[in-house]
Amino acid sequence: MTERGATGFAPPPDFALSRDGFGRLSARLADGTTHVGVVVVRAFPISAPAEGLSLVDADGHELVWIPRPAELPDDTRAFLDDELSRREFMPEIRGLRSVSGFITPCTWEVSTDRGDTRFVLPSEDAIRRLSRSTLLIGDSHGIHYLVRDIAALDRNSRKLLDRFL
């Protein structure tokens, strides 16, 4: 793949994206084939969200691998970002304000990057450690919350969280 030149322009991708009349994502590939119902998938949504995207067809087969989305032309990258924002919802917990108790199920009141909310933690098994400092917490409705860095939380939040770890 050609790198961005001195002018800052990226080479054109070997695919074109559009929406059909029903709002479904379509991809026209370099060989001229068009696939309707394409889905954009991040390869590493938590550990490397800005790297590695895949366009997959309705059957889950990969059509296009995009190793570095930042190198795509601005309009194509904006289209992909818009599509991903429609599909992805994983608020990042910035602080724990309170928990209703230390026996599950219990209600957590948290501050996230998308505002304050409360959710029910169904069991301690709903807290998964992804790395030494990263947690994924699932609520009773299947929504996942991310704690990117436990050490970055305030002291009270870490104290509440430690009771569950």
N, C-alpha and C positions, 0 to 999 in steps of 0.2 A: 504494500500500500504506500502511496506517495505521501510524504509528510507535507505539512503546510509550507508554502514557500515564503519568501521574504515579504510578499504582499499580504500574507495572512489568510489567503483564500484556500479553502480545502478543495480537493478534487471532487468531482461529482460522484455520488455513490452509484453502485451497480444495481440500484433498485429505485423505484418511485412509489411513494405512498399517497393514498387518497381515501376518501370515504365514498361508499356507494349511496344510493338513495335511501337505504334503510339505516345508515349511520355505521355500517360495518367497515372495518379497516380492510383495505385492499392493497396488495403489493404487486407491482409489475416488475418482473425480474429482467436482467440483461438479455436473457434468451427470448424475451417477448411474452412469456407466460404470465398470466394474471391469476393471483390467488385471492379469494374473498374470505373474510373471516379470520384474517391474520391477527395474531396476538403478539405483543411485545413482552419479552420476559428478561428480567435482569438475571445474570449468571450468579452474582454474589450480592444480593440486595442489602445485606447488613455490613459485611466486611469490606466490600469494594463497590458501592452503589454507582460510582461514576465510570466503571469499567465493565466491559463485556455485556452486550445486549444480543438477544437472539430474536429473530422474527420466525415464528412457528405457524404452520397452517392449522386448519381446524382439527386435524387428526393428531396434532402434536409433533409433526415432523419439522425439523429445522429447515428453513428456506435460506436464511441469510444470517451469518455471524458477523457482528460488529464489535471488534475488539476494543476500539477507542472511540466512543460516540462523540467525544469532544472534537474530533477531527472532521466530523461531518459538516456540511454547509449549514449555516445558521437556520435556514427555513426547515430543513430536514430534521435537525436536532430539536427544534422547537416543536415540530409535529410529534416526534417520539416522546418528548418530555410531557406534552399534553396528554398523550395516550397513556403513559405510565401514571400520571396523576389521577386519571379516571379510575384506574384499577387498584392502585396501592393506597392503603390506609393503615399506617402503623405509627401512631403518635409516640413521641419520645418523652418519657417521664423525666421531668426536670427536678421534681421534688415531691415527697410524700407529706401531705398535710396532716392526715390522721388515718387510723385503721380502727374499725369497730371492735376488734378483738384479735387475739392471737391464736384462736382456734378457727379453722376453716369449716364452712364458708364464712367469710367476713367481707365487710365493705371497706374499700380503700378510697380515700379522697386524695387526688393527686393533681399536680400542676404539670401540664405537658406543653410541648411546642405548639399545640393547637388550642390551648386554653385549659381551664380547670374542668375536671370531671370527677365522677365517682363510678366505681365498678365493683362487682362482686368477684372476689377470688374464690373459685370453687374448691380448690384443694392446694396443698403445698406443691403437688406435682405440676401445677400450672405455671410454676416458676422454673424456667430452664436456663442453665448457665451455658452461654455460648462460648465464652472465653473467661479468663481470670477476672476481667472487669466488665463484661457485657452480659446482660440478662434479657431474656424474652419472657414476658408475663402474659398469659392468656386469661381473659375474663370469662364469665359464665355465658356470654353471648358469642364467643369465638373471636373476639377482637384481640389482637396482639399489641402489646405495648413494649417499647424498647427502652432499656436502661443502657445507654451506650457506655458510660463510664461510672461505675459505682463510686469511685473516689471523688468524682466531680460533684456529687450530691452534697447538700449541706449536712451538718452533723446530726440533726434530728432525723432527717430522712434515712441516713445510713443506720442509725440506731433502730428505727422502726423496721427497716428492711432486714437487718441482722437477725431479728427474731424469727424470720421465715427461712433463713438460709442455713 
